[in-house]
Amino acid sequence: MSSLVRLAQVTKKIVRPMSSVQRHISTSKKNQEVCVTNTELTEHEPQKRNWQSYGFEKDDETEDLNAMHATGFFSITLCIVGGIFMFAYMPDYNYKNWGEREAFLELRRREDQGLPLIDPNYIQPHLMQLPTEEELGDTEIVI
């Protein structure tokens, strides 16, 4: 990496005159600053560094990891996968699939026998007893 920086500096010197080369030096004393906290450290209880809680347990790392893994297992495996499995193999409560199968079987039967697919006389006319014109009177009939 340093060789690339040197190569870039050499090419700048070749392209630009020496008067345009600039060097920046930082004079801040950031390396002497110290971060101070108000927490007290006990000697018998060493704190683990570089551990960030998942939000389940803020004091114990192993309990936090166990709670995170258990929550992930139950929410993803049992709820999502189990819910999809139950939805896929749930019985047909409204008998929609059964009705479609029966309709296709009935259509095939009517085609094989040469009958019309839909019979205009679903109920035989001689079996129906309709009211006479005198019984209806002025009743409006909407079809």
mmCIF file of the C-alpha atoms, coordinates in Angstrom:
data_MODEL
# 
_entry.id   MODEL 
# 
loop_
_atom_site.group_PDB 
_atom_site.id 
_atom_site.type_symbol 
_atom_site.label_atom_id 
_atom_site.label_alt_id 
_atom_site.label_comp_id 
_atom_site.label_asym_id 
_atom_site.label_entity_id 
_atom_site.label_seq_id 
_atom_site.pdbx_PDB_ins_code 
_atom_site.Cartn_x 
_atom_site.Cartn_y 
_atom_site.Cartn_z 
_atom_site.occupancy 
_atom_site.B_iso_or_equiv 
_atom_site.pdbx_formal_charge 
_atom_site.auth_seq_id 
_atom_site.auth_comp_id 
_atom_site.auth_asym_id 
_atom_site.auth_atom_id 
_atom_site.pdbx_PDB_model_num 
ATOM 1   C CA . MET A 1 1   ? 0.000    0.000   0.000   1.00 0.00 ? 1   MET A CA 1 
ATOM 2   C CA . SER A 1 2   ? 2.805    2.371   0.863   1.00 0.00 ? 2   SER A CA 1 
ATOM 3   C CA . SER A 1 3   ? 4.424    1.678   -2.489  1.00 0.00 ? 3   SER A CA 1 
ATOM 4   C CA . LEU A 1 4   ? 1.243    2.811   -4.235  1.00 0.00 ? 4   LEU A CA 1 
ATOM 5   C CA . VAL A 1 5   ? 1.249    6.037   -2.214  1.00 0.00 ? 5   VAL A CA 1 
ATOM 6   C CA . ARG A 1 6   ? 4.903    6.643   -3.110  1.00 0.00 ? 6   ARG A CA 1 
ATOM 7   C CA . LEU A 1 7   ? 4.159    5.906   -6.755  1.00 0.00 ? 7   LEU A CA 1 
ATOM 8   C CA . ALA A 1 8   ? 1.286    8.392   -6.688  1.00 0.00 ? 8   ALA A CA 1 
ATOM 9   C CA . GLN A 1 9   ? 3.547    11.021  -5.128  1.00 0.00 ? 9   GLN A CA 1 
ATOM 10  C CA . VAL A 1 10  ? 6.232    10.415  -7.760  1.00 0.00 ? 10  VAL A CA 1 
ATOM 11  C CA . THR A 1 11  ? 3.714    10.782  -10.581 1.00 0.00 ? 11  THR A CA 1 
ATOM 12  C CA . LYS A 1 12  ? 2.408    14.010  -9.031  1.00 0.00 ? 12  LYS A CA 1 
ATOM 13  C CA . LYS A 1 13  ? 5.942    15.361  -8.925  1.00 0.00 ? 13  LYS A CA 1 
ATOM 14  C CA . ILE A 1 14  ? 6.432    14.497  -12.548 1.00 0.00 ? 14  ILE A CA 1 
ATOM 15  C CA . VAL A 1 15  ? 3.175    16.101  -13.670 1.00 0.00 ? 15  VAL A CA 1 
ATOM 16  C CA . ARG A 1 16  ? 3.175    19.110  -11.344 1.00 0.00 ? 16  ARG A CA 1 
ATOM 17  C CA . PRO A 1 17  ? 5.969    21.490  -10.570 1.00 0.00 ? 17  PRO A CA 1 
ATOM 18  C CA . MET A 1 18  ? 7.512    21.298  -7.084  1.00 0.00 ? 18  MET A CA 1 
ATOM 19  C CA . SER A 1 19  ? 5.871    24.525  -5.955  1.00 0.00 ? 19  SER A CA 1 
ATOM 20  C CA . SER A 1 20  ? 2.338    22.981  -6.111  1.00 0.00 ? 20  SER A CA 1 
ATOM 21  C CA . VAL A 1 21  ? 3.090    19.975  -3.839  1.00 0.00 ? 21  VAL A CA 1 
ATOM 22  C CA . GLN A 1 22  ? 1.347    20.397  -0.475  1.00 0.00 ? 22  GLN A CA 1 
ATOM 23  C CA . ARG A 1 23  ? 1.741    18.426  2.714   1.00 0.00 ? 23  ARG A CA 1 
ATOM 24  C CA . HIS A 1 24  ? -0.800   18.517  5.538   1.00 0.00 ? 24  HIS A CA 1 
ATOM 25  C CA . ILE A 1 25  ? 0.266    17.889  9.113   1.00 0.00 ? 25  ILE A CA 1 
ATOM 26  C CA . SER A 1 26  ? -2.250   17.430  11.925  1.00 0.00 ? 26  SER A CA 1 
ATOM 27  C CA . THR A 1 27  ? -1.343   19.242  15.142  1.00 0.00 ? 27  THR A CA 1 
ATOM 28  C CA . SER A 1 28  ? -4.306   18.148  17.291  1.00 0.00 ? 28  SER A CA 1 
ATOM 29  C CA . LYS A 1 29  ? -3.652   16.233  20.514  1.00 0.00 ? 29  LYS A CA 1 
ATOM 30  C CA . LYS A 1 30  ? -6.441   13.669  20.109  1.00 0.00 ? 30  LYS A CA 1 
ATOM 31  C CA . ASN A 1 31  ? -4.162   10.827  21.132  1.00 0.00 ? 31  ASN A CA 1 
ATOM 32  C CA . GLN A 1 32  ? -3.977   12.271  24.660  1.00 0.00 ? 32  GLN A CA 1 
ATOM 33  C CA . GLU A 1 33  ? -7.743   12.529  25.262  1.00 0.00 ? 33  GLU A CA 1 
ATOM 34  C CA . VAL A 1 34  ? -9.323   10.099  27.739  1.00 0.00 ? 34  VAL A CA 1 
ATOM 35  C CA . CYS A 1 35  ? -12.945  8.932   28.011  1.00 0.00 ? 35  CYS A CA 1 
ATOM 36  C CA . VAL A 1 36  ? -14.210  8.894   31.608  1.00 0.00 ? 36  VAL A CA 1 
ATOM 37  C CA . THR A 1 37  ? -17.346  7.150   32.955  1.00 0.00 ? 37  THR A CA 1 
ATOM 38  C CA . ASN A 1 38  ? -19.023  7.162   36.361  1.00 0.00 ? 38  ASN A CA 1 
ATOM 39  C CA . THR A 1 39  ? -19.347  3.367   36.671  1.00 0.00 ? 39  THR A CA 1 
ATOM 40  C CA . GLU A 1 40  ? -17.408  1.481   39.306  1.00 0.00 ? 40  GLU A CA 1 
ATOM 41  C CA . LEU A 1 41  ? -15.599  -1.722  38.463  1.00 0.00 ? 41  LEU A CA 1 
ATOM 42  C CA . THR A 1 42  ? -15.451  -4.477  41.037  1.00 0.00 ? 42  THR A CA 1 
ATOM 43  C CA . GLU A 1 43  ? -12.478  -6.760  41.196  1.00 0.00 ? 43  GLU A CA 1 
ATOM 44  C CA . HIS A 1 44  ? -14.343  -10.010 41.824  1.00 0.00 ? 44  HIS A CA 1 
ATOM 45  C CA . GLU A 1 45  ? -16.769  -9.503  38.884  1.00 0.00 ? 45  GLU A CA 1 
ATOM 46  C CA . PRO A 1 46  ? -14.909  -8.874  35.638  1.00 0.00 ? 46  PRO A CA 1 
ATOM 47  C CA . GLN A 1 47  ? -16.991  -7.404  32.845  1.00 0.00 ? 47  GLN A CA 1 
ATOM 48  C CA . LYS A 1 48  ? -16.919  -8.903  29.383  1.00 0.00 ? 48  LYS A CA 1 
ATOM 49  C CA . ARG A 1 49  ? -15.851  -6.507  26.719  1.00 0.00 ? 49  ARG A CA 1 
ATOM 50  C CA . ASN A 1 50  ? -17.366  -6.131  23.254  1.00 0.00 ? 50  ASN A CA 1 
ATOM 51  C CA . TRP A 1 51  ? -20.721  -7.697  24.150  1.00 0.00 ? 51  TRP A CA 1 
ATOM 52  C CA . GLN A 1 52  ? -23.935  -6.036  23.133  1.00 0.00 ? 52  GLN A CA 1 
ATOM 53  C CA . SER A 1 53  ? -27.220  -7.308  24.490  1.00 0.00 ? 53  SER A CA 1 
ATOM 54  C CA . TYR A 1 54  ? -29.978  -8.535  22.170  1.00 0.00 ? 54  TYR A CA 1 
ATOM 55  C CA . GLY A 1 55  ? -32.523  -6.978  24.531  1.00 0.00 ? 55  GLY A CA 1 
ATOM 56  C CA . PHE A 1 56  ? -33.584  -10.052 26.474  1.00 0.00 ? 56  PHE A CA 1 
ATOM 57  C CA . GLU A 1 57  ? -31.134  -9.956  29.385  1.00 0.00 ? 57  GLU A CA 1 
ATOM 58  C CA . LYS A 1 58  ? -28.829  -7.009  29.963  1.00 0.00 ? 58  LYS A CA 1 
ATOM 59  C CA . ASP A 1 59  ? -26.600  -8.554  32.638  1.00 0.00 ? 59  ASP A CA 1 
ATOM 60  C CA . ASP A 1 60  ? -25.858  -12.148 31.562  1.00 0.00 ? 60  ASP A CA 1 
ATOM 61  C CA . GLU A 1 61  ? -24.537  -12.915 28.086  1.00 0.00 ? 61  GLU A CA 1 
ATOM 62  C CA . THR A 1 62  ? -25.391  -16.635 28.063  1.00 0.00 ? 62  THR A CA 1 
ATOM 63  C CA . GLU A 1 63  ? -28.979  -16.059 29.202  1.00 0.00 ? 63  GLU A CA 1 
ATOM 64  C CA . ASP A 1 64  ? -29.345  -13.328 26.561  1.00 0.00 ? 64  ASP A CA 1 
ATOM 65  C CA . LEU A 1 65  ? -28.091  -15.643 23.809  1.00 0.00 ? 65  LEU A CA 1 
ATOM 66  C CA . ASN A 1 66  ? -30.290  -18.513 24.991  1.00 0.00 ? 66  ASN A CA 1 
ATOM 67  C CA . ALA A 1 67  ? -33.372  -16.275 25.067  1.00 0.00 ? 67  ALA A CA 1 
ATOM 68  C CA . MET A 1 68  ? -32.555  -14.907 21.601  1.00 0.00 ? 68  MET A CA 1 
ATOM 69  C CA . HIS A 1 69  ? -32.114  -18.384 20.125  1.00 0.00 ? 69  HIS A CA 1 
ATOM 70  C CA . ALA A 1 70  ? -35.283  -19.704 21.801  1.00 0.00 ? 70  ALA A CA 1 
ATOM 71  C CA . THR A 1 71  ? -37.302  -16.743 20.552  1.00 0.00 ? 71  THR A CA 1 
ATOM 72  C CA . GLY A 1 72  ? -35.952  -17.193 17.031  1.00 0.00 ? 72  GLY A CA 1 
ATOM 73  C CA . PHE A 1 73  ? -36.734  -20.911 17.093  1.00 0.00 ? 73  PHE A CA 1 
ATOM 74  C CA . PHE A 1 74  ? -40.282  -20.479 18.336  1.00 0.00 ? 74  PHE A CA 1 
ATOM 75  C CA . SER A 1 75  ? -41.149  -17.517 16.137  1.00 0.00 ? 75  SER A CA 1 
ATOM 76  C CA . ILE A 1 76  ? -39.686  -18.794 12.878  1.00 0.00 ? 76  ILE A CA 1 
ATOM 77  C CA . THR A 1 77  ? -39.849  -22.563 13.115  1.00 0.00 ? 77  THR A CA 1 
ATOM 78  C CA . LEU A 1 78  ? -43.040  -23.106 15.007  1.00 0.00 ? 78  LEU A CA 1 
ATOM 79  C CA . CYS A 1 79  ? -45.110  -20.078 14.027  1.00 0.00 ? 79  CYS A CA 1 
ATOM 80  C CA . ILE A 1 80  ? -44.172  -19.479 10.406  1.00 0.00 ? 80  ILE A CA 1 
ATOM 81  C CA . VAL A 1 81  ? -43.305  -22.999 9.224   1.00 0.00 ? 81  VAL A CA 1 
ATOM 82  C CA . GLY A 1 82  ? -45.959  -24.628 11.404  1.00 0.00 ? 82  GLY A CA 1 
ATOM 83  C CA . GLY A 1 83  ? -48.567  -22.083 10.318  1.00 0.00 ? 83  GLY A CA 1 
ATOM 84  C CA . ILE A 1 84  ? -47.817  -22.656 6.629   1.00 0.00 ? 84  ILE A CA 1 
ATOM 85  C CA . PHE A 1 85  ? -47.955  -26.433 7.158   1.00 0.00 ? 85  PHE A CA 1 
ATOM 86  C CA . MET A 1 86  ? -51.324  -26.204 8.924   1.00 0.00 ? 86  MET A CA 1 
ATOM 87  C CA . PHE A 1 87  ? -52.722  -23.859 6.262   1.00 0.00 ? 87  PHE A CA 1 
ATOM 88  C CA . ALA A 1 88  ? -51.553  -26.136 3.433   1.00 0.00 ? 88  ALA A CA 1 
ATOM 89  C CA . TYR A 1 89  ? -53.045  -29.321 4.924   1.00 0.00 ? 89  TYR A CA 1 
ATOM 90  C CA . MET A 1 90  ? -56.153  -27.789 6.510   1.00 0.00 ? 90  MET A CA 1 
ATOM 91  C CA . PRO A 1 91  ? -59.367  -29.617 5.607   1.00 0.00 ? 91  PRO A CA 1 
ATOM 92  C CA . ASP A 1 92  ? -61.840  -28.091 3.168   1.00 0.00 ? 92  ASP A CA 1 
ATOM 93  C CA . TYR A 1 93  ? -64.484  -26.748 5.546   1.00 0.00 ? 93  TYR A CA 1 
ATOM 94  C CA . ASN A 1 94  ? -66.619  -25.068 2.898   1.00 0.00 ? 94  ASN A CA 1 
ATOM 95  C CA . TYR A 1 95  ? -66.481  -28.088 0.556   1.00 0.00 ? 95  TYR A CA 1 
ATOM 96  C CA . LYS A 1 96  ? -65.339  -25.867 -2.301  1.00 0.00 ? 96  LYS A CA 1 
ATOM 97  C CA . ASN A 1 97  ? -63.039  -28.502 -3.802  1.00 0.00 ? 97  ASN A CA 1 
ATOM 98  C CA . TRP A 1 98  ? -65.686  -31.197 -3.404  1.00 0.00 ? 98  TRP A CA 1 
ATOM 99  C CA . GLY A 1 99  ? -68.278  -29.036 -5.203  1.00 0.00 ? 99  GLY A CA 1 
ATOM 100 C CA . GLU A 1 100 ? -65.912  -28.394 -8.120  1.00 0.00 ? 100 GLU A CA 1 
ATOM 101 C CA . ARG A 1 101 ? -65.115  -32.099 -8.483  1.00 0.00 ? 101 ARG A CA 1 
ATOM 102 C CA . GLU A 1 102 ? -68.790  -33.027 -8.394  1.00 0.00 ? 102 GLU A CA 1 
ATOM 103 C CA . ALA A 1 103 ? -69.605  -30.371 -11.023 1.00 0.00 ? 103 ALA A CA 1 
ATOM 104 C CA . PHE A 1 104 ? -66.926  -31.720 -13.392 1.00 0.00 ? 104 PHE A CA 1 
ATOM 105 C CA . LEU A 1 105 ? -68.158  -35.284 -12.876 1.00 0.00 ? 105 LEU A CA 1 
ATOM 106 C CA . GLU A 1 106 ? -71.729  -34.219 -13.615 1.00 0.00 ? 106 GLU A CA 1 
ATOM 107 C CA . LEU A 1 107 ? -70.652  -32.336 -16.776 1.00 0.00 ? 107 LEU A CA 1 
ATOM 108 C CA . ARG A 1 108 ? -68.743  -35.377 -18.009 1.00 0.00 ? 108 ARG A CA 1 
ATOM 109 C CA . ARG A 1 109 ? -71.738  -37.639 -17.311 1.00 0.00 ? 109 ARG A CA 1 
ATOM 110 C CA . ARG A 1 110 ? -74.097  -35.318 -19.228 1.00 0.00 ? 110 ARG A CA 1 
ATOM 111 C CA . GLU A 1 111 ? -71.672  -35.098 -22.181 1.00 0.00 ? 111 GLU A CA 1 
ATOM 112 C CA . ASP A 1 112 ? -71.355  -38.885 -22.339 1.00 0.00 ? 112 ASP A CA 1 
ATOM 113 C CA . GLN A 1 113 ? -75.146  -39.348 -22.320 1.00 0.00 ? 113 GLN A CA 1 
ATOM 114 C CA . GLY A 1 114 ? -75.698  -36.616 -24.926 1.00 0.00 ? 114 GLY A CA 1 
ATOM 115 C CA . LEU A 1 115 ? -77.796  -34.454 -22.598 1.00 0.00 ? 115 LEU A CA 1 
ATOM 116 C CA . PRO A 1 116 ? -77.578  -30.661 -22.556 1.00 0.00 ? 116 PRO A CA 1 
ATOM 117 C CA . LEU A 1 117 ? -74.987  -29.426 -20.058 1.00 0.00 ? 117 LEU A CA 1 
ATOM 118 C CA . ILE A 1 118 ? -77.592  -27.348 -18.190 1.00 0.00 ? 118 ILE A CA 1 
ATOM 119 C CA . ASP A 1 119 ? -81.173  -28.578 -18.277 1.00 0.00 ? 119 ASP A CA 1 
ATOM 120 C CA . PRO A 1 120 ? -83.693  -25.729 -18.702 1.00 0.00 ? 120 PRO A CA 1 
ATOM 121 C CA . ASN A 1 121 ? -86.266  -27.752 -16.754 1.00 0.00 ? 121 ASN A CA 1 
ATOM 122 C CA . TYR A 1 122 ? -84.371  -28.380 -13.518 1.00 0.00 ? 122 TYR A CA 1 
ATOM 123 C CA . ILE A 1 123 ? -87.713  -29.326 -11.971 1.00 0.00 ? 123 ILE A CA 1 
ATOM 124 C CA . GLN A 1 124 ? -90.252  -31.031 -14.192 1.00 0.00 ? 124 GLN A CA 1 
ATOM 125 C CA . PRO A 1 125 ? -93.072  -28.584 -15.037 1.00 0.00 ? 125 PRO A CA 1 
ATOM 126 C CA . HIS A 1 126 ? -95.856  -31.045 -14.183 1.00 0.00 ? 126 HIS A CA 1 
ATOM 127 C CA . LEU A 1 127 ? -94.492  -31.361 -10.613 1.00 0.00 ? 127 LEU A CA 1 
ATOM 128 C CA . MET A 1 128 ? -94.703  -27.596 -9.916  1.00 0.00 ? 128 MET A CA 1 
ATOM 129 C CA . GLN A 1 129 ? -97.946  -26.057 -8.711  1.00 0.00 ? 129 GLN A CA 1 
ATOM 130 C CA . LEU A 1 130 ? -98.049  -22.401 -9.636  1.00 0.00 ? 130 LEU A CA 1 
ATOM 131 C CA . PRO A 1 131 ? -100.810 -20.026 -8.541  1.00 0.00 ? 131 PRO A CA 1 
ATOM 132 C CA . THR A 1 132 ? -103.454 -19.114 -11.118 1.00 0.00 ? 132 THR A CA 1 
ATOM 133 C CA . GLU A 1 133 ? -103.939 -15.657 -12.580 1.00 0.00 ? 133 GLU A CA 1 
ATOM 134 C CA . GLU A 1 134 ? -106.966 -15.094 -10.334 1.00 0.00 ? 134 GLU A CA 1 
ATOM 135 C CA . GLU A 1 135 ? -104.962 -15.953 -7.191  1.00 0.00 ? 135 GLU A CA 1 
ATOM 136 C CA . LEU A 1 136 ? -102.141 -13.595 -8.187  1.00 0.00 ? 136 LEU A CA 1 
ATOM 137 C CA . GLY A 1 137 ? -104.447 -10.664 -8.865  1.00 0.00 ? 137 GLY A CA 1 
ATOM 138 C CA . ASP A 1 138 ? -102.511 -7.373  -9.033  1.00 0.00 ? 138 ASP A CA 1 
ATOM 139 C CA . THR A 1 139 ? -99.302  -8.772  -7.512  1.00 0.00 ? 139 THR A CA 1 
ATOM 140 C CA . GLU A 1 140 ? -96.205  -7.538  -9.326  1.00 0.00 ? 140 GLU A CA 1 
ATOM 141 C CA . ILE A 1 141 ? -93.960  -10.351 -10.524 1.00 0.00 ? 141 ILE A CA 1 
ATOM 142 C CA . VAL A 1 142 ? -90.263  -9.553  -10.888 1.00 0.00 ? 142 VAL A CA 1 
ATOM 143 C CA . ILE A 1 143 ? -88.160  -12.039 -12.869 1.00 0.00 ? 143 ILE A CA 1 
# 
